[in-house]
């Protein structure tokens, strides 16, 4: 009966240890990986949005300029198209600067959030390691104490048996 109880206790302990290890793995690896994946996906979504918008604006301006050249009929209309083209170039330059600033801000935000995520993950991992070290130390100390008690009990039992053996020998000698 005692062996079955010990085996059952061992299985339960093993299951608890497995669950604890799974939880630690989830906290240490899976959760940070998911958070990093979400952060990276959001960053690229915003980046592509800025780039696509920039390409759309560039394409629209260029198509408008191409159409305006089709309407040149005299020197006055030619002068107007050239002026519009210069204005379009200035506007595109300003747009490119704005887009570059937006991309730089997105990249800085992404870098900051990635560093924060890494820092939190490292802090969590170090805390978990410290907790595991404390638990391991407590288990070793508990096992050491248990072993010490068992040795003491075994010595006492051996001493009693030796005493009983001496008593029975001295009683049988009389």
C-alpha positions in Angstrom: 0.0 0.0 0.0 2.8 2.4 0.9 4.6 1.7 -2.4 1.4 2.5 -4.3 0.9 5.8 -2.4 4.6 6.7 -3.0 4.1 6.0 -6.7 0.9 8.0 -6.8 2.5 10.9 -5.0 5.4 10.7 -7.4 3.1 10.8 -10.4 1.2 13.8 -9.1 4.5 15.6 -8.3 5.7 14.8 -11.8 2.5 16.2 -13.3 2.8 19.4 -11.3 6.4 19.7 -12.4 5.4 19.3 -16.0 2.7 21.8 -15.7 5.0 24.3 -14.0 7.6 23.7 -16.7 5.0 24.2 -19.4 3.9 27.5 -17.8 7.5 28.7 -17.5 8.1 27.8 -21.1 5.0 29.7 -22.2 6.0 32.7 -20.1 9.7 32.7 -21.1 9.4 31.8 -24.8 6.0 31.7 -26.3 4.5 34.9 -24.9 7.6 37.1 -25.8 7.6 35.5 -29.3 3.9 36.3 -29.8 4.4 39.8 -28.5 7.4 40.3 -30.8 5.5 38.9 -33.7 2.5 41.2 -33.1 4.9 44.2 -32.7 6.7 43.4 -35.9 3.5 42.8 -37.9 2.1 46.1 -36.7 5.3 47.9 -37.6 5.4 46.5 -41.2 1.7 47.2 -41.7 2.2 50.8 -40.8 5.4 51.0 -42.9 3.8 49.5 -45.9 0.9 51.9 -45.5 3.2 54.9 -45.6 5.1 53.5 -48.6 1.9 52.7 -50.6 0.5 56.1 -49.8 3.7 57.7 -51.0 3.8 55.7 -54.2 0.1 56.5 -54.9 0.7 60.3 -54.4 3.8 60.1 -56.6 1.9 58.2 -59.3 -1.1 60.6 -59.2 1.2 63.7 -59.5 3.1 62.2 -62.4 0.0 61.2 -64.2 -1.4 64.7 -63.8 1.8 66.2 -65.1 1.7 63.9 -68.1 -1.8 64.9 -68.9 -0.9 68.6 -68.6 1.8 68.2 -71.2 -0.9 66.9 -73.6 -2.7 70.2 -73.4 0.3 72.4 -74.4 -0.8 74.4 -77.5 1.2 77.6 -77.3 4.0 79.3 -75.5 1.7 80.5 -72.7 0.3 77.0 -72.0 3.9 75.7 -72.2 5.0 78.2 -69.5 2.1 77.2 -67.3 2.9 73.5 -67.6 6.5 74.2 -66.7 5.4 76.2 -63.6 3.0 73.4 -62.6 5.9 70.9 -63.0 8.1 72.9 -60.8 5.3 73.2 -58.2 4.8 69.5 -58.4 8.5 68.8 -57.9 8.4 71.0 -54.7 5.3 69.2 -53.5 6.8 65.8 -54.1 10.0 66.8 -52.3 8.0 68.0 -49.3 5.9 64.8 -49.4 9.1 62.6 -49.5 10.5 64.5 -46.5 7.2 64.0 -44.6 7.2 60.3 -45.5 10.8 59.9 -44.5 10.0 61.6 -41.1 7.0 59.2 -40.6 9.1 56.2 -41.5 11.9 57.3 -39.1 9.3 57.9 -36.3 7.8 54.4 -36.9 11.3 52.8 -36.8 12.2 54.6 -33.6 9.0 53.6 -32.0 9.5 50.0 -33.1 13.0 50.0 -31.8 11.9 51.4 -28.5 9.1 48.9 -28.1 11.4 46.0 -29.1 14.0 47.1 -26.5 11.2 47.3 -23.9 9.9 43.9 -24.8 13.4 42.4 -24.6 14.1 44.1 -21.3 10.8 42.8 -19.8 11.5 39.3 -21.2 15.0 39.3 -19.7 13.7 40.5 -16.3 11.0 37.9 -16.3 13.5 35.2 -17.3 15.9 36.2 -14.6 13.1 36.3 -12.0 12.0 32.8 -13.1 15.5 31.5 -12.8 15.9 32.9 -9.3 12.6 31.4 -8.3 13.7 28.0 -9.7 17.0 28.2 -7.9 15.2 28.9 -4.6 12.8 26.0 -5.2 15.7 23.7 -6.1 17.6 24.8 -3.0 14.6 24.2 -0.8 14.0 20.7 -2.3 17.7 19.8 -1.8 17.6 21.0 1.8 14.3 19.1 2.3 15.7 15.9 0.8 18.9 16.3 2.8 16.9 16.8 6.1 14.7 13.8 5.2 17.8 11.6 4.5 19.4 12.8 7.7 16.2 11.9 9.7 16.1 8.5 8.0 19.7 7.8 8.9 19.0 8.8 12.5 15.9 6.6 12.6 17.9 3.7 11.0 20.6 4.2 13.6 18.1 4.2 16.4 16.5 1.1 15.1 19.8 -0.6 14.7 20.7 0.4 18.3 17.5 -0.9 19.6 18.0 -4.2 17.8 21.5 -4.4 19.1 20.2 -3.7 22.7 17.5 -6.3 22.3 20.0 -8.7 21.0 22.2 -8.1 24.0 19.3 -8.5 26.4 18.2 -11.7 24.8 21.7 -13.0 24.9 22.2 -12.0 28.5 18.8 -13.5 29.4 19.6 -16.7 27.7 23.0 -16.9 29.5 21.3 -16.9 32.9 
